[in-house]
Structure formats: structure tokens, C-alpha cells
Amino acid sequence: MSNLDASGEAEQTGDGPNAEGPVWQELAPRAVALTPRSAAGLDGAPAADPLQVSRFIPTRGRRMVGAWCFVDYYGPVDVSTTSAMRVPPHPHCGLQTVTWLLAGEVRHCDSEGHDQLIRPGELNLMTAGHGICHAEVSAEGGPAVLHGLQLWVVLTEQHRDRAPSFEHWSELPTWQAPGVRATILLGSFDGVTSPASSYSPLVGLDAALQSGASVGLPLLPEWEYAVLVTEGAVRVDGVTMAAGAMVYLGTGRDSIELVTDDGARLLLLGGEPFTEQIVMWWNFIARDHGEIVAARDAWQAGRRFGAVPMSAAEVGQRLPAPPMPAVTLRARGRR
Ligand code: MN
């Protein structure tokens, strides 16, 4: 997925609640067109309505949850008639992209030669490291309904320049308790660890709650967490949240209580607070302005990030980087 919001850095600043301890901060999503209208149409075809996504992170006052630094949520939407996902080739560096579907199919294609269809319950994990480019399209002739998430994880200083790689996991470990079954996408939860590669202490899990469930998920007090409801309605620590709502919970909790009448599904994101200062601009994460300029120049010149072996007729022309802002980008902390 591509971040078209080149002005986003300014919106990532601002003081959030003090994260040292439990907080309750509902995150208001911004509606973002996933693909610029000009790039949404295939060659010679009229531009389709671009897919609209809800961007929860980064947002004013909340930039990260652990190393999770980008949360896009979309659907459920009927892509047989409108708004198919079509994200032309674009670069990434310094981060991992996580694709997780609740419905539909998406085809991923990257400059390292991976061409992978992903279905619900499977994980696509692309570790951009020094640099990679990819394209994503909702599968033609596939299921009508698309519903899912695209998440980014910032890479630590030690790992951010590593060689790019891609992983597809069709089976992931689960954690179960009466009334709930959770799939561990990335990281660890209560002794259950995903096989997918992660480089900082974190967790991403998808929990399905049965009707009438009342469960407590064990948390680590040193970590910060957030919950995004994706189906149904659930009371999180007594506050009712419907599908499409996200709350940041802070640190200092050893459990979170989840209660649902008619069943629900949610994503739990958490991790050790990320202490490095980063610059996040367009689809790049770096540590200073100069690194962003270098990444942008390389992409514009066709260097460093490779090319996606899909034709422009299939996925559109590679996305040009937006112009650099007039101001010098400064590295910032997690809030
Ligand atoms: Mn992307």
C-alpha cells in the first residue's frame, strides 16, 4: 500500500496523552484515497474510483503503537462494481509492510520477484530494509467483497538497512481461551510466537470472539497497546466499540477485558514503546532529511528499488514521488 499523503509529517506531530500508564484515546481515522485518481485507471481506460481507506495511524497525537507505525483499514467494500484496489509500483525502505485480509483476495508483486495471491487468514510480510518496490491489486474475477488491513512496522537502526525480503504465511499459530480464538500474525502473545520475521518486541493478533464471550487478554505492562474492531461490536474495558473504531490503550495494563453479545472480531496491536527518532515521509522511513532525499532521488532515477515485473496495463504506471516539502524534515519520537 502506498502513502499518498506527502504532507503527513506535519500531521504526525502534536502532543498525545502521556503514554506512561493506561490511557483511553479513541483514534479518529482520516479517509484517504489509496491511489491517486490519475493513476487509478489502466492505460486507455477511464480512471476508476480509487479505493477509500481509513487511516488511523499516523494521526495527530499518535504516531506509533510499539513499532507499528501505520494502520490502514478498508472495507468491507464490493470491488466487483466499484473501487477495486489497484496500487501501482511504489518504493519502501526502513519498514515492513503487513497485509491481512478479512475478505477478498489481493495480489502482491515485488521487485525481488515475488508474485503472491493472499487470502483471508494468510499473512503477507514484506521487509523493505534498504529498498524494494511493490504493487498490489485486488484479484480480478476474485471475491466481490474486499475487507482488510495494511500495517507498517518500523525497522530498528540495527535492521533498517538489511536486504529486502518477502514472506507469505498460510498457517499461523493460534491462542485460545473460552469464547475466543486469536491468530498471532506477528510477534508474540502469551507464549505463542508467529513464525513471521519481526525485529522488535511486538504483537499483532486477530481475535474472533463468539457470541456472549467475556474474556480477558493478558497484556504486558511494559508494552503499549491498541485495539481496532473489525466486525461486530465489543465492550473494551466497559466501553462499547463498533467495527471501524480504534482505541489506543497506553501502557501499564496486565489485561484487557473484552465482552460481546453477538460476537465480534478485532485486531490487537502492541509492543515495547519505540524509542528511536524517525522521519516518516511518503513511503520511506529514515532517520534524517538527507536520507529521505537520497531515497526519493533514487526512486525518481530508477535506482535502488528495482522494478515490479507487472505490466503497466496490469497495474498502472509506477507512482512518482511527491515533491519534497519546503521545510527540513526532522526526526521525531513516537508521539
Ligand atoms: Mn506499499
Residues whose N, C-alpha, C, O or C-beta is under 5 A from the ligand:
A	BS01	MN	M1 S2
